[in-house]
């Protein structure tokens, strides 16, 4: 019930309370730039990192693949079964309270579940907790050297590669003329973070790539690609 009902509600509330758009800046952009200009898009006016994280959080509530559909259907069926069993137990207890002792033996009694079944569920739960914690720690360790990776998958299979999902490197206001005319080269960073093939978002502003890394060809799920200069 918690994962099927409560978690999506918490995720929506968290996204609603944390994501913020500077509406004063948005109105200024609308006045300065002509209609149809790239800078008039709302995504260009909001914080790039916050927008990317909100997108990933919102997409987690959508059914995008067959595996997502199977997981959601299984969770809903499991929740419905547990709710049905709970109602049956409550009805059985009330019926026992209203029934005389002579008729009590005729009532259907619930069979006891073998201890090994409970031990199996406990063991599976412990394994999932340990495995998930290990994946989170290893992925954080692998991506710690790349602050540009704002979202990454949790993996345990390749500890030497950062499973980056979103690479966002944005510099809206270069501090010097040199930084403006000669942006920082991020070719090596893009190559390293695209090595796992998990990259879905690549957004760079006031940065340059002298060559397109061949590793980007591995990113078959790349959905958003943006590179621009702010003049």
LUMVOMAR-458490 format. One record per residue (C-alpha): residue number from 1; residue in three letters; x negated, y, z. Coordinates in pm, whole numbers, plus 50000, padded with zeros to 5 digits. Each point is the difference from the previous one (the first is absolute). Last residue first. Layout:
<pts>
<pt n="NUM" res="Ala" c1="X" c2="Y" c3="Z"/>
...
</pts>
This chain:
<pts>
<pt n="231" res="Unk" c1="47479" c2="53622" c3="47430"/>
<pt n="230" res="Unk" c1="50104" c2="49678" c3="50168"/>
<pt n="229" res="Unk" c1="49856" c2="49706" c3="49810"/>
<pt n="228" res="Unk" c1="50181" c2="49671" c3="49946"/>
<pt n="227" res="Unk" c1="49988" c2="49622" c3="50028"/>
<pt n="226" res="Unk" c1="50315" c2="49798" c3="50052"/>
<pt n="225" res="Unk" c1="50071" c2="49630" c3="49961"/>
<pt n="224" res="Unk" c1="50309" c2="49847" c3="50160"/>
<pt n="223" res="Unk" c1="50119" c2="49644" c3="49935"/>
<pt n="222" res="Unk" c1="49684" c2="49786" c3="50006"/>
<pt n="221" res="Unk" c1="50128" c2="49644" c3="50042"/>
<pt n="220" res="Unk" c1="49758" c2="49848" c3="49746"/>
<pt n="219" res="Unk" c1="49701" c2="50137" c3="50189"/>
<pt n="218" res="Unk" c1="49736" c2="49773" c3="49847"/>
<pt n="217" res="Unk" c1="49948" c2="50242" c3="49711"/>
<pt n="216" res="Unk" c1="49896" c2="50261" c3="50256"/>
<pt n="215" res="Unk" c1="49682" c2="49796" c3="50058"/>
<pt n="214" res="Unk" c1="49871" c2="50118" c3="49662"/>
<pt n="213" res="Unk" c1="49928" c2="50336" c3="50159"/>
<pt n="212" res="Unk" c1="50112" c2="50301" c3="49793"/>
<pt n="211" res="Unk" c1="49692" c2="50212" c3="49945"/>
<pt n="210" res="Unk" c1="49886" c2="50342" c3="50120"/>
<pt n="209" res="Unk" c1="50275" c2="50001" c3="50259"/>
<pt n="208" res="Unk" c1="50074" c2="50344" c3="50138"/>
<pt n="207" res="Unk" c1="50165" c2="50154" c3="50305"/>
<pt n="206" res="Unk" c1="50206" c2="50316" c3="50037"/>
<pt n="205" res="Unk" c1="50305" c2="49786" c3="50073"/>
<pt n="204" res="Unk" c1="49997" c2="49621" c3="50006"/>
<pt n="203" res="Unk" c1="50299" c2="49767" c3="50022"/>
<pt n="202" res="Unk" c1="49978" c2="49626" c3="49940"/>
<pt n="201" res="Unk" c1="50299" c2="49799" c3="50125"/>
<pt n="200" res="Unk" c1="50057" c2="49625" c3="49955"/>
<pt n="199" res="Unk" c1="49654" c2="49856" c3="50066"/>
<pt n="198" res="Unk" c1="50008" c2="49629" c3="50085"/>
<pt n="197" res="Unk" c1="49735" c2="49886" c3="49750"/>
<pt n="196" res="Unk" c1="49743" c2="49927" c3="50272"/>
<pt n="195" res="Unk" c1="49729" c2="50195" c3="49817"/>
<pt n="194" res="Unk" c1="50212" c2="50311" c3="49963"/>
<pt n="193" res="Unk" c1="49873" c2="50144" c3="50330"/>
<pt n="192" res="Unk" c1="49635" c2="49955" c3="49906"/>
<pt n="191" res="Unk" c1="50038" c2="50140" c3="49647"/>
<pt n="190" res="Unk" c1="50204" c2="50298" c3="50117"/>
<pt n="189" res="Unk" c1="49734" c2="50084" c3="50258"/>
<pt n="188" res="Unk" c1="49718" c2="49967" c3="49746"/>
<pt n="187" res="Unk" c1="50176" c2="50226" c3="49750"/>
<pt n="186" res="Unk" c1="50078" c2="50268" c3="50258"/>
<pt n="185" res="Unk" c1="49778" c2="50277" c3="49859"/>
<pt n="184" res="Unk" c1="50053" c2="50320" c3="50196"/>
<pt n="183" res="Unk" c1="50115" c2="50294" c3="49797"/>
<pt n="182" res="Unk" c1="49752" c2="50216" c3="49811"/>
<pt n="181" res="Unk" c1="50167" c2="50332" c3="49912"/>
<pt n="180" res="Unk" c1="50215" c2="50020" c3="50314"/>
<pt n="179" res="Unk" c1="49746" c2="49849" c3="50238"/>
<pt n="178" res="Unk" c1="49735" c2="50237" c3="49866"/>
<pt n="177" res="Unk" c1="50232" c2="50298" c3="50041"/>
<pt n="176" res="Unk" c1="50033" c2="49919" c3="50367"/>
<pt n="175" res="Unk" c1="50277" c2="49899" c3="50241"/>
<pt n="174" res="Unk" c1="50208" c2="49790" c3="49763"/>
<pt n="173" res="Unk" c1="50370" c2="50042" c3="50090"/>
<pt n="172" res="Unk" c1="50236" c2="49712" c3="49914"/>
<pt n="171" res="Unk" c1="49748" c2="49724" c3="50064"/>
<pt n="170" res="Unk" c1="50181" c2="49668" c3="49961"/>
<pt n="169" res="Unk" c1="49862" c2="49647" c3="50020"/>
<pt n="168" res="Unk" c1="50288" c2="49751" c3="50023"/>
<pt n="167" res="Unk" c1="49929" c2="49631" c3="49935"/>
<pt n="166" res="Unk" c1="50303" c2="49784" c3="50070"/>
<pt n="165" res="Unk" c1="50020" c2="49620" c3="50026"/>
<pt n="164" res="Unk" c1="49645" c2="49922" c3="50113"/>
<pt n="163" res="Unk" c1="49903" c2="49641" c3="50069"/>
<pt n="162" res="Unk" c1="49648" c2="50102" c3="50116"/>
<pt n="161" res="Unk" c1="49751" c2="49736" c3="49890"/>
<pt n="160" res="Unk" c1="49737" c2="49829" c3="50219"/>
<pt n="159" res="Unk" c1="50251" c2="49817" c3="50221"/>
<pt n="158" res="Unk" c1="50161" c2="49811" c3="49714"/>
<pt n="157" res="Unk" c1="50262" c2="49743" c3="50113"/>
<pt n="156" res="Unk" c1="50124" c2="50174" c3="50313"/>
<pt n="155" res="Unk" c1="50237" c2="50255" c3="49852"/>
<pt n="154" res="Unk" c1="50223" c2="50282" c3="50123"/>
<pt n="153" res="Unk" c1="50076" c2="50232" c3="49712"/>
<pt n="152" res="Unk" c1="49876" c2="50358" c3="49990"/>
<pt n="151" res="Unk" c1="50139" c2="50350" c3="50029"/>
<pt n="150" res="Unk" c1="49817" c2="50334" c3="50031"/>
<pt n="149" res="Unk" c1="49684" c2="49887" c3="49820"/>
<pt n="148" res="Unk" c1="49815" c2="50332" c3="49970"/>
<pt n="147" res="Unk" c1="49852" c2="49938" c3="50346"/>
<pt n="146" res="Unk" c1="49788" c2="49724" c3="49845"/>
<pt n="145" res="Unk" c1="49739" c2="49858" c3="50240"/>
<pt n="144" res="Unk" c1="50269" c2="49863" c3="50233"/>
<pt n="143" res="Unk" c1="50155" c2="49798" c3="49717"/>
<pt n="142" res="Unk" c1="49830" c2="49666" c3="50074"/>
<pt n="141" res="Unk" c1="50035" c2="50040" c3="50377"/>
<pt n="140" res="Unk" c1="50365" c2="50092" c3="49971"/>
<pt n="139" res="Unk" c1="50060" c2="49699" c3="49779"/>
<pt n="138" res="Unk" c1="49822" c2="49767" c3="50244"/>
<pt n="137" res="Unk" c1="50191" c2="50129" c3="50303"/>
<pt n="136" res="Unk" c1="50340" c2="49984" c3="49828"/>
<pt n="135" res="Unk" c1="49940" c2="49650" c3="49863"/>
<pt n="134" res="Unk" c1="49885" c2="49872" c3="50342"/>
<pt n="133" res="Unk" c1="50308" c2="50146" c3="50171"/>
<pt n="132" res="Unk" c1="50227" c2="49839" c3="49743"/>
<pt n="131" res="Unk" c1="49830" c2="49661" c3="50035"/>
<pt n="130" res="Unk" c1="50015" c2="50007" c3="50380"/>
<pt n="129" res="Unk" c1="50367" c2="50105" c3="50009"/>
<pt n="128" res="Unk" c1="50101" c2="49751" c3="49728"/>
<pt n="127" res="Unk" c1="49816" c2="49714" c3="50174"/>
<pt n="126" res="Unk" c1="50162" c2="50083" c3="50336"/>
<pt n="125" res="Unk" c1="50345" c2="50002" c3="49841"/>
<pt n="124" res="Unk" c1="49937" c2="49669" c3="49823"/>
<pt n="123" res="Unk" c1="49886" c2="49842" c3="50327"/>
<pt n="122" res="Unk" c1="50308" c2="50124" c3="50184"/>
<pt n="121" res="Unk" c1="50228" c2="49873" c3="49721"/>
<pt n="120" res="Unk" c1="49835" c2="49657" c3="50005"/>
<pt n="119" res="Unk" c1="50011" c2="49985" c3="50380"/>
<pt n="118" res="Unk" c1="50374" c2="50061" c3="49986"/>
<pt n="117" res="Unk" c1="50042" c2="49715" c3="49753"/>
<pt n="116" res="Unk" c1="49774" c2="49777" c3="50211"/>
<pt n="115" res="Unk" c1="50226" c2="50052" c3="50300"/>
<pt n="114" res="Unk" c1="50292" c2="49835" c3="49829"/>
<pt n="113" res="Unk" c1="50315" c2="50216" c3="49973"/>
<pt n="112" res="Unk" c1="50275" c2="49894" c3="50234"/>
<pt n="111" res="Unk" c1="50331" c2="49918" c3="49842"/>
<pt n="110" res="Unk" c1="50287" c2="50235" c3="50070"/>
<pt n="109" res="Unk" c1="50296" c2="49836" c3="50166"/>
<pt n="108" res="Unk" c1="50330" c2="49942" c3="49831"/>
<pt n="107" res="Unk" c1="50281" c2="50006" c3="50247"/>
<pt n="106" res="Unk" c1="50146" c2="49667" c3="50105"/>
<pt n="105" res="Unk" c1="49813" c2="49998" c3="50330"/>
<pt n="104" res="Unk" c1="50165" c2="50323" c3="50109"/>
<pt n="103" res="Unk" c1="50349" c2="49864" c3="49952"/>
<pt n="102" res="Unk" c1="50020" c2="49843" c3="50342"/>
<pt n="101" res="Unk" c1="49808" c2="50288" c3="50164"/>
<pt n="100" res="Unk" c1="50258" c2="50251" c3="49888"/>
<pt n="99" res="Unk" c1="49932" c2="50239" c3="49713"/>
<pt n="98" res="Unk" c1="50000" c2="50378" c3="50031"/>
<pt n="97" res="Unk" c1="49632" c2="50034" c3="50103"/>
<pt n="96" res="Unk" c1="49892" c2="49747" c3="49740"/>
<pt n="95" res="Unk" c1="50180" c2="50196" c3="49728"/>
<pt n="94" res="Unk" c1="49817" c2="50316" c3="50106"/>
<pt n="93" res="Unk" c1="49666" c2="49822" c3="49977"/>
<pt n="92" res="Unk" c1="50079" c2="49855" c3="49659"/>
<pt n="91" res="Unk" c1="50110" c2="50339" c3="49865"/>
<pt n="90" res="Unk" c1="49674" c2="50161" c3="50113"/>
<pt n="89" res="Unk" c1="49795" c2="49717" c3="49848"/>
<pt n="88" res="Unk" c1="50188" c2="50025" c3="49671"/>
<pt n="87" res="Unk" c1="49946" c2="50378" c3="49982"/>
<pt n="86" res="Unk" c1="49627" c2="49954" c3="50053"/>
<pt n="85" res="Unk" c1="49986" c2="49731" c3="49734"/>
<pt n="84" res="Unk" c1="50165" c2="50232" c3="49750"/>
<pt n="83" res="Unk" c1="49759" c2="50281" c3="50083"/>
<pt n="82" res="Unk" c1="49703" c2="49766" c3="49957"/>
<pt n="81" res="Unk" c1="50133" c2="49882" c3="49665"/>
<pt n="80" res="Unk" c1="50066" c2="50354" c3="49876"/>
<pt n="79" res="Unk" c1="49649" c2="50111" c3="50100"/>
<pt n="78" res="Unk" c1="49845" c2="49702" c3="49825"/>
<pt n="77" res="Unk" c1="50206" c2="50064" c3="49687"/>
<pt n="76" res="Unk" c1="49896" c2="50367" c3="50005"/>
<pt n="75" res="Unk" c1="49633" c2="49912" c3="50043"/>
<pt n="74" res="Unk" c1="50012" c2="49744" c3="49721"/>
<pt n="73" res="Unk" c1="50173" c2="50244" c3="49764"/>
<pt n="72" res="Unk" c1="49743" c2="50268" c3="50079"/>
<pt n="71" res="Unk" c1="49704" c2="49766" c3="49949"/>
<pt n="70" res="Unk" c1="50137" c2="49858" c3="49673"/>
<pt n="69" res="Unk" c1="50072" c2="50345" c3="49860"/>
<pt n="68" res="Unk" c1="49655" c2="50129" c3="50090"/>
<pt n="67" res="Unk" c1="49847" c2="49690" c3="49836"/>
<pt n="66" res="Unk" c1="50204" c2="50065" c3="49686"/>
<pt n="65" res="Unk" c1="49852" c2="50348" c3="49976"/>
<pt n="64" res="Unk" c1="50108" c2="50361" c3="50050"/>
<pt n="63" res="Unk" c1="50259" c2="49982" c3="50277"/>
<pt n="62" res="Unk" c1="49974" c2="50342" c3="50161"/>
<pt n="61" res="Unk" c1="49931" c2="50075" c3="50366"/>
<pt n="60" res="Unk" c1="49622" c2="49973" c3="49952"/>
<pt n="59" res="Unk" c1="50035" c2="50255" c3="49720"/>
<pt n="58" res="Unk" c1="50100" c2="50264" c3="50256"/>
<pt n="57" res="Unk" c1="49687" c2="49945" c3="50209"/>
<pt n="56" res="Unk" c1="49776" c2="49998" c3="49693"/>
<pt n="55" res="Unk" c1="50155" c2="50322" c3="49871"/>
<pt n="54" res="Unk" c1="49976" c2="50168" c3="50340"/>
<pt n="53" res="Unk" c1="49630" c2="49907" c3="50018"/>
<pt n="52" res="Unk" c1="49937" c2="50150" c3="49656"/>
<pt n="51" res="Unk" c1="50190" c2="50320" c3="50079"/>
<pt n="50" res="Unk" c1="49818" c2="50045" c3="50331"/>
<pt n="49" res="Unk" c1="49661" c2="49955" c3="49830"/>
<pt n="48" res="Unk" c1="50078" c2="50242" c3="49717"/>
<pt n="47" res="Unk" c1="50140" c2="50275" c3="50221"/>
<pt n="46" res="Unk" c1="50283" c2="50163" c3="49811"/>
<pt n="45" res="Unk" c1="49985" c2="50248" c3="49714"/>
<pt n="44" res="Unk" c1="49886" c2="49765" c3="49724"/>
<pt n="43" res="Unk" c1="50265" c2="49745" c3="50093"/>
<pt n="42" res="Unk" c1="50271" c2="50267" c3="49969"/>
<pt n="41" res="Unk" c1="49916" c2="50062" c3="49635"/>
<pt n="40" res="Unk" c1="49959" c2="50366" c3="49916"/>
<pt n="39" res="Unk" c1="49624" c2="49960" c3="49958"/>
<pt n="38" res="Unk" c1="50044" c2="49806" c3="49674"/>
<pt n="37" res="Unk" c1="50169" c2="50296" c3="49836"/>
<pt n="36" res="Unk" c1="50338" c2="49938" c3="49838"/>
<pt n="35" res="Unk" c1="50139" c2="50332" c3="50113"/>
<pt n="34" res="Unk" c1="49726" c2="50264" c3="50051"/>
<pt n="33" res="Unk" c1="49784" c2="50005" c3="50309"/>
<pt n="32" res="Unk" c1="49997" c2="50287" c3="50252"/>
<pt n="31" res="Unk" c1="50360" c2="50009" c3="50121"/>
<pt n="30" res="Unk" c1="50048" c2="49625" c3="50030"/>
<pt n="29" res="Unk" c1="49662" c2="49964" c3="50168"/>
<pt n="28" res="Unk" c1="50097" c2="50264" c3="50257"/>
<pt n="27" res="Unk" c1="50327" c2="49816" c3="50071"/>
<pt n="26" res="Unk" c1="49802" c2="49681" c3="50063"/>
<pt n="25" res="Unk" c1="49759" c2="50182" c3="50229"/>
<pt n="24" res="Unk" c1="50291" c2="50122" c3="50211"/>
<pt n="23" res="Unk" c1="50149" c2="49651" c3="49992"/>
<pt n="22" res="Unk" c1="49692" c2="49841" c3="50153"/>
<pt n="21" res="Unk" c1="50115" c2="49639" c3="49979"/>
<pt n="20" res="Unk" c1="49995" c2="49777" c3="50308"/>
<pt n="19" res="Unk" c1="49977" c2="49625" c3="50043"/>
<pt n="18" res="Unk" c1="49967" c2="49892" c3="50364"/>
<pt n="17" res="Unk" c1="50362" c2="50006" c3="50121"/>
<pt n="16" res="Unk" c1="50163" c2="49847" c3="49693"/>
<pt n="15" res="Unk" c1="49730" c2="49736" c3="49955"/>
<pt n="14" res="Unk" c1="50030" c2="49894" c3="50364"/>
<pt n="13" res="Unk" c1="50380" c2="49987" c3="49979"/>
<pt n="12" res="Unk" c1="49987" c2="49788" c3="49684"/>
<pt n="11" res="Unk" c1="49746" c2="49760" c3="50150"/>
<pt n="10" res="Unk" c1="50194" c2="49968" c3="50326"/>
<pt n="9" res="Unk" c1="50317" c2="49912" c3="49807"/>
<pt n="8" res="Unk" c1="49813" c2="49748" c3="49782"/>
<pt n="7" res="Unk" c1="49850" c2="49838" c3="50314"/>
<pt n="6" res="Unk" c1="50331" c2="49969" c3="50190"/>
<pt n="5" res="Unk" c1="50200" c2="49797" c3="49750"/>
<pt n="4" res="Unk" c1="49812" c2="49705" c3="49849"/>
<pt n="3" res="Unk" c1="49681" c2="50018" c3="50206"/>
<pt n="2" res="Unk" c1="50177" c2="50040" c3="50335"/>
<pt n="1" res="Unk" c1="50283" c2="49763" c3="49915"/>
</pts>
